[in-house]
């Protein structure tokens, strides 16, 4: 799944899966020219590794209402090999367009990808070629990103047209990789698209894609809706820029204040329970780029005790594979309750051994990664800022 991280500016976590969504029926829409659904595609061969996910998240965070809806524009078949491990979406860059598979990460702000300038990029990656784009503009800026697991990437900054599912952003700052470490070389994606706030972007003076969608008037509302499918249910997912898809909202959307002082979508969780056990409160970052639910050490230990999980002393827990006797893990956020079902408390299984979907990373805050997000629809509002959250339908 996911969990990638950047020390320098906190880049995107290591695993997404994209999924393309089926057309929603009977849903009202904001004007077509002001909102767009961006479909995702899954990675069929990525194998989960909870320990690596914890390490990446630790590195990544080392330094510390209107009712718009939209139709999904199409369906793309997906195979979620190993189950809900990695999501990516296809983005077009340049003129004529070059298609790149990118992780969409609300835990980082950079837009970077492999390029033909790269001397160490993976042979399976698609490499953007600036020489083939008539709209490319070069610059003298450079960028460099380091990750908590020792991985890194660096290169040069340019500007080009970036198309997000039909929304054409002009003069978008893009970061062209000239070097990648081995973990990126073997990754099925070509790069990363950050959706956090621009205060943590590593390329100084560059606007994020969401900033440009807003400033260029390409969307009616400064929001994007996220639905991550999972293999046990719909097996599809989507990002909607400028609106959200009410067809995937399974209850009332609760408005949640966001603290963006550190550049992240940080919220307060006032309570966490498992059955009758109260497990504490904490602040947490809502991060589509992190696979697991990463808790503070104290809260993680309480959750583990509630489910009879044992500490592996690397940030992960071993848990019973049979979750039939487990209660869901319930979060209280701004007065509303949101659940992670018992079945999603297991992240990976190797024979008779199972690794939990929650862990810890020696941080004072939590990361509400895909284990949480795939069970709850989230609307990100950059302007306020705030989130709206509801159980998925």
C-alpha positions as CSV (number, residue, x, y, z in Angstrom):
1,X,0.0,0.0,0.0
2,X,1.2,3.3,0.8
3,X,3.4,5.3,2.9
4,X,5.9,7.4,1.4
5,X,7.7,10.2,3.0
6,X,10.0,13.1,2.5
7,X,12.3,14.5,5.0
8,X,13.1,17.6,3.2
9,X,9.6,18.7,2.5
10,X,7.6,15.6,3.3
11,X,6.9,13.9,0.1
12,X,4.4,11.4,-0.8
13,X,4.1,8.0,0.7
14,X,4.8,4.8,-1.0
15,X,1.7,3.3,-2.2
16,X,-1.5,4.2,-3.9
17,X,-3.7,2.4,-6.2
18,X,-5.8,4.1,-8.5
19,X,-9.2,3.0,-9.4
20,X,-11.5,4.0,-11.9
21,X,-15.0,4.7,-11.0
22,X,-18.3,3.7,-12.5
23,X,-20.6,6.4,-13.6
24,X,-22.9,7.7,-10.8
25,X,-26.5,7.7,-11.6
26,X,-29.0,10.4,-10.5
27,X,-26.5,12.7,-9.0
28,X,-26.8,16.5,-9.4
29,X,-23.8,18.3,-10.7
30,X,-22.0,21.6,-10.6
31,X,-21.3,23.1,-14.0
32,X,-19.5,20.6,-16.2
33,X,-16.8,23.1,-17.1
34,X,-16.0,23.8,-13.5
35,X,-15.7,20.3,-12.0
36,X,-14.1,17.1,-13.1
37,X,-13.7,13.5,-11.9
38,X,-10.2,12.1,-12.0
39,X,-10.3,8.3,-12.1
40,X,-7.6,6.0,-10.6
41,X,-5.9,2.8,-11.6
42,X,-4.7,0.0,-9.4
43,X,-1.2,-1.6,-9.4
44,X,-1.6,-5.4,-10.0
45,X,1.8,-6.4,-8.7
46,X,2.8,-4.3,-5.7
47,X,3.2,-6.4,-2.6
48,X,2.4,-5.0,0.8
49,X,5.1,-4.4,3.4
50,X,3.9,-2.9,6.7
51,X,7.4,-2.3,8.1
52,X,8.5,-0.3,5.0
53,X,5.2,1.7,5.3
54,X,6.0,2.6,8.9
55,X,9.5,3.7,8.0
56,X,8.4,5.8,5.1
57,X,5.8,7.6,7.2
58,X,8.3,8.2,10.0
59,X,10.6,9.8,7.5
60,X,7.9,11.8,5.8
61,X,6.8,13.5,9.0
62,X,10.2,13.7,10.5
63,X,10.1,17.5,11.1
64,X,7.9,17.6,13.8
65,X,-21.1,24.7,3.2
66,X,-22.0,24.2,-0.2
67,X,-23.1,20.8,-1.6
68,X,-21.4,20.4,-5.0
69,X,-21.5,16.9,-6.6
70,X,-20.5,15.5,-9.9
71,X,-20.8,12.4,-12.0
72,X,-17.9,10.0,-12.5
73,X,-16.9,10.3,-16.1
74,X,-16.0,6.7,-16.8
75,X,-15.0,3.3,-15.5
76,X,-11.5,1.7,-15.8
77,X,-11.1,-1.9,-14.8
78,X,-8.6,-2.6,-12.0
79,X,-7.0,-5.5,-10.3
80,X,-6.1,-4.8,-6.7
81,X,-3.4,-7.4,-6.2
82,X,-2.7,-8.1,-2.5
83,X,-5.7,-5.8,-1.7
84,X,-5.8,-2.0,-1.3
85,X,-2.0,-1.6,-1.5
86,X,-1.4,1.1,-3.9
87,X,-3.4,3.7,-5.9
88,X,-2.4,5.8,-8.8
89,X,-4.0,8.0,-11.4
90,X,-2.9,8.8,-15.0
91,X,-2.1,12.4,-15.7
92,X,-1.3,14.0,-19.0
93,X,1.7,16.4,-19.2
94,X,2.8,18.5,-22.2
95,X,1.7,19.1,-25.8
96,X,1.0,16.6,-27.2
97,X,0.1,14.9,-23.9
98,X,2.4,12.4,-22.3
99,X,0.6,10.0,-19.9
100,X,2.2,9.4,-16.5
101,X,1.1,7.2,-13.6
102,X,1.2,9.3,-10.4
103,X,0.5,8.7,-6.8
104,X,-2.0,11.3,-5.5
105,X,-0.8,12.3,-2.0
106,X,-2.5,14.6,0.4
107,X,0.5,14.3,2.7
108,X,2.9,16.2,0.3
109,X,2.9,19.1,-2.1
110,X,5.3,18.4,-4.9
111,X,4.5,17.3,-8.5
112,X,7.5,15.2,-9.7
113,X,8.1,12.3,-12.0
114,X,10.7,10.4,-14.0
115,X,12.1,12.1,-17.1
116,X,14.4,11.4,-20.0
117,X,17.0,13.4,-18.1
118,X,17.2,10.7,-15.5
119,X,20.3,8.5,-15.4
120,X,18.9,6.1,-12.8
121,X,15.1,5.9,-13.3
122,X,13.4,2.5,-13.5
123,X,13.3,0.8,-16.9
124,X,9.6,0.2,-16.4
125,X,8.8,3.8,-15.7
126,X,7.4,6.2,-18.4
127,X,9.8,9.1,-18.6
128,X,8.5,12.6,-19.5
129,X,10.4,14.1,-22.4
130,X,10.4,17.9,-22.3
131,X,11.9,18.0,-25.9
132,X,8.7,16.5,-27.2
133,X,6.4,19.2,-25.6
134,X,5.8,22.4,-27.5
135,X,4.5,24.0,-24.3
136,X,7.4,23.2,-22.0
137,X,9.4,26.1,-20.5
138,X,12.7,25.4,-18.7
139,X,14.0,27.1,-15.6
140,X,17.2,27.2,-13.6
141,X,15.5,25.9,-10.4
142,X,16.5,22.5,-9.0
143,X,14.9,20.2,-6.4
144,X,16.0,17.4,-4.2
145,X,13.9,15.1,-2.0
146,X,15.1,12.6,0.7
147,X,13.0,9.9,2.4
148,X,13.1,8.4,5.8
149,X,14.0,4.9,4.4
150,X,17.1,6.3,2.7
151,X,15.4,6.7,-0.8
152,X,15.7,10.0,-2.7
153,X,15.1,11.8,-5.9
154,X,16.3,15.0,-7.4
155,X,16.3,17.0,-10.6
156,X,15.3,20.2,-12.3
157,X,12.1,22.3,-12.4
158,X,10.2,23.2,-15.5
159,X,6.8,24.4,-16.5
160,X,4.2,22.8,-18.8
161,X,0.5,22.1,-19.3
162,X,-0.8,19.4,-17.0
163,X,-4.2,17.8,-17.7
164,X,-6.1,16.4,-14.7
165,X,-9.0,14.4,-16.2
166,X,-10.0,17.1,-18.7
167,X,-8.9,20.2,-16.6
168,X,-6.0,21.7,-18.4
169,X,-3.6,23.6,-16.1
170,X,-1.3,25.9,-18.0
171,X,2.2,26.8,-16.8
172,X,2.2,24.2,-14.1
173,X,5.5,23.8,-12.2
174,X,6.8,20.3,-12.7
175,X,9.8,18.6,-11.1
176,X,11.7,16.4,-13.6
177,X,13.7,13.6,-12.0
178,X,17.4,13.3,-13.0
179,X,18.2,10.8,-10.3
180,X,16.1,8.3,-8.4
181,X,17.2,5.8,-5.7
182,X,16.4,2.1,-6.1
183,X,13.1,2.0,-4.4
184,X,11.7,4.4,-6.9
185,X,13.2,2.5,-9.8
186,X,11.2,-0.6,-8.9
187,X,8.0,1.3,-8.2
188,X,5.1,0.9,-10.7
189,X,4.4,4.6,-10.7
190,X,6.2,7.3,-12.5
191,X,6.1,9.9,-9.8
192,X,3.9,11.8,-7.4
193,X,1.2,14.5,-7.3
194,X,1.1,16.3,-4.0
195,X,-2.2,17.7,-2.7
196,X,-1.1,19.2,0.6
197,X,-0.5,22.9,1.2
198,X,2.2,24.8,-0.7
199,X,4.1,25.7,2.4
200,X,5.8,22.3,2.3
201,X,6.6,22.2,-1.4
202,X,10.3,21.5,-2.0
203,X,10.5,23.6,-5.2
204,X,10.5,27.1,-4.0
205,X,8.0,29.5,-5.6
206,X,6.2,26.7,-7.5
207,X,2.4,26.5,-7.1
208,X,0.7,23.2,-6.5
209,X,-1.7,21.8,-9.1
210,X,-4.6,22.6,-6.7
211,X,-3.4,26.2,-6.3
212,X,-3.5,26.5,-10.1
213,X,-6.8,24.8,-10.5
214,X,-8.2,27.5,-8.2
215,X,-6.3,30.6,-9.5
216,X,-6.9,29.7,-13.2
217,X,-10.7,29.3,-12.5
218,X,-10.8,25.7,-13.7
219,X,-13.0,24.5,-10.8
220,X,-16.2,26.1,-9.3
221,X,-15.2,25.2,-5.7
222,X,-11.8,25.0,-4.1
223,X,-12.3,21.3,-3.2
224,X,-11.6,17.8,-4.2
225,X,-13.5,14.6,-3.2
226,X,-11.7,11.3,-2.5
227,X,-13.1,7.9,-2.7
228,X,-10.7,5.0,-2.4
229,X,-12.2,1.7,-3.4
230,X,-11.2,-1.6,-1.7
231,X,-10.9,-5.1,-3.0
232,X,-13.5,-6.5,-0.6
233,X,-16.3,-4.2,-1.9
234,X,-16.4,-2.0,-5.1
235,X,-12.8,-2.3,-6.1
236,X,-13.0,1.1,-7.7
237,X,-12.1,4.6,-6.7
238,X,-11.9,8.2,-7.9
239,X,-10.7,11.7,-7.2
240,X,-13.2,14.5,-8.1
241,X,-11.6,18.0,-8.6
242,X,-14.0,20.9,-8.0
243,X,-16.7,18.7,-6.4
244,X,-17.5,15.3,-5.0
245,X,-19.5,12.3,-5.9
246,X,-22.5,12.0,-3.7
247,X,-23.1,8.5,-5.0
248,X,-20.3,7.3,-2.7
249,X,-21.4,9.2,0.4
250,X,-23.1,6.9,2.8
251,X,-24.3,9.4,5.4
252,X,-24.2,13.0,6.5
253,X,-21.0,14.9,5.7
254,X,-19.5,16.2,8.9
255,X,-17.5,19.4,8.6
256,X,-14.1,19.2,10.3
257,X,-11.7,22.1,10.9
258,X,-8.2,21.8,9.6
259,X,-5.0,23.1,11.1
260,X,-2.7,23.7,8.1
261,X,0.1,25.4,10.1
262,X,2.5,22.6,9.2
263,X,1.3,22.3,5.7
264,X,-0.8,19.2,6.3
265,X,-4.5,18.3,6.5
266,X,-4.3,18.1,10.3
267,X,-7.5,17.4,12.4
268,X,-8.4,16.6,16.0
269,X,-9.7,13.1,16.9
270,X,-11.5,13.6,20.3
271,X,-12.1,9.9,20.9
272,X,-11.1,6.4,19.7
273,X,-12.9,3.3,20.9
274,X,-12.9,-0.5,20.4
275,X,-16.0,-1.9,21.8
276,X,-16.4,-0.5,25.3
277,X,-12.7,0.4,25.5
278,X,-11.8,4.1,25.3
279,X,-8.4,4.4,23.7
280,X,-7.6,8.1,23.8
281,X,-7.6,11.2,21.7
282,X,-5.0,12.8,19.4
283,X,-4.3,15.0,16.4
284,X,-3.9,13.4,13.1
285,X,-3.0,14.1,9.5
286,X,-5.4,12.8,6.8
287,X,-3.0,11.4,4.3
288,X,-4.0,9.5,1.1
289,X,-0.3,8.7,0.6
290,X,0.0,6.6,3.7
291,X,-1.3,3.0,3.6
292,X,-1.7,2.2,7.3
293,X,-3.3,3.9,10.2
294,X,-0.3,5.2,12.2
295,X,-1.0,6.2,15.7
296,X,1.0,7.7,18.5
297,X,2.9,5.2,20.5
298,X,0.6,5.4,23.5
299,X,-2.6,5.1,21.6
300,X,-1.2,2.3,19.3
301,X,-0.3,0.3,22.4
302,X,-3.8,0.6,23.7
303,X,-5.3,-0.3,20.4
304,X,-3.0,-3.4,20.2
305,X,-4.1,-4.4,23.7
306,X,-7.8,-4.1,22.8
307,X,-7.3,-6.5,19.9
308,X,-4.8,-8.8,21.5
309,X,-2.1,-7.7,19.0
310,X,1.6,-8.2,19.8
311,X,4.3,-5.6,19.2
312,X,7.0,-6.5,16.5
313,X,9.1,-3.6,17.7
314,X,9.5,-2.1,14.2
315,X,6.3,-0.1,14.3
316,X,4.0,-3.0,13.3
317,X,1.9,-5.4,15.2
318,X,1.0,-9.1,14.7
319,X,-2.7,-9.6,15.0
320,X,-5.1,-12.5,14.8
321,X,-6.1,-13.3,11.2
322,X,-9.6,-14.2,12.2
323,X,-11.3,-10.9,13.0
324,X,-14.8,-12.2,13.4
325,X,-14.8,-11.5,17.1
326,X,-13.4,-8.0,16.8
327,X,-15.4,-4.8,17.2
328,X,-14.8,-2.0,14.7
329,X,-12.4,0.8,15.6
330,X,-14.5,3.9,16.0
331,X,-13.2,7.5,15.7
332,X,-15.0,10.5,17.1
333,X,-14.3,13.6,15.0
334,X,-16.1,16.9,15.6
335,X,-18.9,15.0,17.3
336,X,-19.5,12.4,14.6
337,X,-18.4,8.8,14.6
338,X,-16.4,7.1,11.8
339,X,-15.4,3.4,11.7
340,X,-12.8,1.1,10.4
341,X,-14.4,-2.3,10.3
342,X,-12.8,-5.3,11.9
343,X,-11.8,-6.8,8.5
344,X,-9.6,-3.9,7.7
345,X,-7.6,-4.2,11.0
346,X,-5.6,-6.9,9.1
347,X,-3.2,-5.4,6.5
348,X,-1.2,-8.4,5.2
349,X,-1.2,-12.1,5.8
350,X,1.7,-14.5,5.4
351,X,0.6,-18.1,6.0
352,X,-1.0,-18.1,9.5
353,X,0.7,-14.8,10.5
354,X,-1.1,-11.5,10.0
355,X,0.1,-7.9,10.3
356,X,-2.2,-5.2,11.6
357,X,-3.5,-2.3,9.6
358,X,-2.4,0.0,12.4
359,X,1.0,0.8,13.8
360,X,3.2,3.5,15.3
361,X,6.2,5.6,14.2
362,X,7.5,7.5,17.3
363,X,5.6,10.7,16.5
364,X,3.4,13.0,18.6
365,X,0.6,12.9,16.0
366,X,-1.2,10.2,14.1
367,X,-1.6,9.6,10.4
368,X,-5.0,8.7,9.2
369,X,-3.9,6.8,6.1
370,X,-5.8,4.6,3.6
371,X,-7.0,2.2,6.2
372,X,-9.2,5.0,7.5
373,X,-9.8,6.8,4.2
374,X,-11.0,3.8,2.2
375,X,-13.9,3.5,4.7
376,X,-14.8,7.1,4.7
377,X,-15.5,9.6,1.9
378,X,-13.4,12.8,2.4
379,X,-14.0,16.2,0.8
380,X,-10.9,18.4,1.0
381,X,-11.6,22.2,1.0
382,X,-8.3,24.1,0.5
383,X,-9.7,27.6,0.9
384,X,-11.2,27.4,4.4
385,X,-9.5,25.0,5.1
386,X,-11.7,22.2,6.2
387,X,-12.6,18.6,5.5
388,X,-16.0,17.0,5.2
389,X,-16.2,13.4,6.1
390,X,-18.9,10.7,5.8
391,X,-19.0,6.9,5.8
392,X,-18.6,5.5,2.3
393,X,-21.7,4.0,0.6
